[in-house]
Amino acid sequence: MNLRTKYGITQEEYDARRAAQDCRCAICGVHEEDIPASAAGRPRMDGKATAAAVRLVVDHCHSSKPLRGLLCTGCNSALGHFKDSPETLTAALRHLREA
């Protein structure tokens, strides 16, 4: 994972955040050991050996870029589908509670 290029952090900063979150998703709290990881990992653009699969991904704001925490892929995808909109997430919560 190219943390420096993609998110502006080092592996040590990622590891520190991971430890601060007790290796758990910042939203749902699932421990990284309980998150399935692809056995193949992620392909590298530079042609080198496949990078190891990560279980907690970096969550960041796509417009202003600050890091918000580490998430499981499910929670990260959910935020993306809601376009990081608190209003839309609030509407979804209201929908769930009223259903």
LOGUVO-418201 format. One record per residue (C-alpha): x, y, z; residue in three letters; residue number from 1. Coordinates in Angstrom, 1 decimal. Example, Ala and Ser with C-alpha at 12.3 -4.5 7.8 and 13.67 -1.06 7.14 Angstrom:
SITE       x       y       z    r    k
SITE    12.3    -4.5     7.8  ALA    1
SITE    13.7    -1.1     7.1  SER    2
END
This chain:
SITE       x       y       z    r    k
SITE     0.0     0.0     0.0  MET    1
SITE     1.5     3.3    -1.0  ASN    2
SITE     0.4     5.4     2.0  LEU    3
SITE     2.7     8.3     1.4  ARG    4
SITE     1.5     9.0    -2.2  THR    5
SITE    -2.1     8.2    -1.7  LYS    6
SITE    -2.8     9.6     1.8  TYR    7
SITE     0.4    11.5     2.9  GLY    8
SITE     1.2     9.2     5.8  ILE    9
SITE     3.9     6.8     6.6  THR   10
SITE     3.6     3.1     7.4  GLN   11
SITE     4.4     4.0    11.0  GLU   12
SITE     1.6     6.6    11.1  GLU   13
SITE    -0.8     4.0     9.7  TYR   14
SITE     0.4     1.5    12.3  ASP   15
SITE     0.0     4.1    15.1  ALA   16
SITE    -3.6     4.8    14.0  ARG   17
SITE    -4.3     1.1    13.8  ARG   18
SITE    -3.0     0.6    17.3  ALA   19
SITE    -5.0     3.6    18.6  ALA   20
SITE    -8.2     2.0    17.2  GLN   21
SITE    -7.2    -1.4    18.8  ASP   22
SITE    -7.1    -2.9    15.2  CYS   23
SITE   -10.8    -2.3    14.8  ARG   24
SITE   -13.0    -0.5    12.3  CYS   25
SITE   -13.7     3.1    13.5  ALA   26
SITE   -17.4     2.7    12.6  ILE   27
SITE   -18.6    -0.9    13.2  CYS   28
SITE   -15.8    -2.0    15.6  GLY   29
SITE   -15.1    -5.3    13.9  VAL   30
SITE   -11.5    -6.5    14.7  HIS   31
SITE    -9.3    -6.8    11.6  GLU   32
SITE    -8.7   -10.5    12.3  GLU   33
SITE   -12.5   -11.0    11.7  ASP   34
SITE   -12.4    -9.2     8.3  ILE   35
SITE   -11.8   -11.5     5.4  PRO   36
SITE    -8.8   -10.5     3.3  ALA   37
SITE    -8.2   -11.4    -0.2  SER   38
SITE    -5.5   -14.1    -0.4  ALA   39
SITE    -4.1   -12.6    -3.5  ALA   40
SITE    -3.7    -9.1    -2.1  GLY   41
SITE    -3.7    -6.0    -4.3  ARG   42
SITE    -1.8    -5.8    -7.6  PRO   43
SITE     0.9    -3.2    -7.7  ARG   44
SITE     1.1    -0.7   -10.5  MET   45
SITE     4.9    -0.8   -10.6  ASP   46
SITE     4.9    -4.5   -11.6  GLY   47
SITE     6.6    -5.7    -8.4  LYS   48
SITE     5.3    -8.6    -6.3  ALA   49
SITE     1.7    -8.3    -5.2  THR   50
SITE     1.2    -6.2    -2.1  ALA   51
SITE    -0.3    -8.0     1.0  ALA   52
SITE    -4.0    -7.5     1.4  ALA   53
SITE    -4.9    -4.9     4.1  VAL   54
SITE    -8.0    -5.4     6.2  ARG   55
SITE    -8.4    -1.8     7.5  LEU   56
SITE    -8.4     0.8     4.8  VAL   57
SITE    -7.7     4.5     5.2  VAL   58
SITE   -10.8     6.6     5.3  ASP   59
SITE   -10.3    10.2     4.1  HIS   60
SITE   -12.3    13.1     2.8  CYS   61
SITE   -12.0    13.1    -1.0  HIS   62
SITE   -12.3    16.9    -1.3  SER   63
SITE   -10.2    18.2     1.6  SER   64
SITE    -8.1    15.0     2.1  LYS   65
SITE    -7.9    14.8     5.9  PRO   66
SITE    -7.8    11.3     7.3  LEU   67
SITE   -10.7    10.3     9.4  ARG   68
SITE    -9.7     6.8    10.6  GLY   69
SITE    -9.3     3.2     9.5  LEU   70
SITE   -12.4     1.3     8.3  LEU   71
SITE   -13.4    -2.2     7.2  CYS   72
SITE   -14.1    -2.3     3.5  THR   73
SITE   -17.8    -2.6     4.1  GLY   74
SITE   -18.0     0.6     6.1  CYS   75
SITE   -15.7     2.4     3.7  ASN   76
SITE   -17.8     1.4     0.8  SER   77
SITE   -21.0     2.5     2.6  ALA   78
SITE   -19.6     6.0     3.2  LEU   79
SITE   -18.6     6.1    -0.5  GLY   80
SITE   -22.1     5.1    -1.6  HIS   81
SITE   -23.6     7.8     0.6  PHE   82
SITE   -21.0    10.3    -1.0  LYS   83
SITE   -19.8    11.2     2.5  ASP   84
SITE   -23.0    13.2     3.0  SER   85
SITE   -24.1    13.5     6.7  PRO   86
SITE   -27.6    14.6     5.4  GLU   87
SITE   -28.0    11.4     3.3  THR   88
SITE   -26.7     9.2     6.2  LEU   89
SITE   -29.1    10.9     8.6  THR   90
SITE   -32.0    10.3     6.1  ALA   91
SITE   -30.9     6.6     5.8  ALA   92
SITE   -30.9     6.3     9.6  LEU   93
SITE   -34.3     7.9     9.8  ARG   94
SITE   -35.5     5.4     7.2  HIS   95
SITE   -34.2     2.4     9.1  LEU   96
SITE   -35.7     3.6    12.4  ARG   97
SITE   -39.1     4.2    10.8  GLU   98
SITE   -39.2     0.9     8.9  ALA   99
END
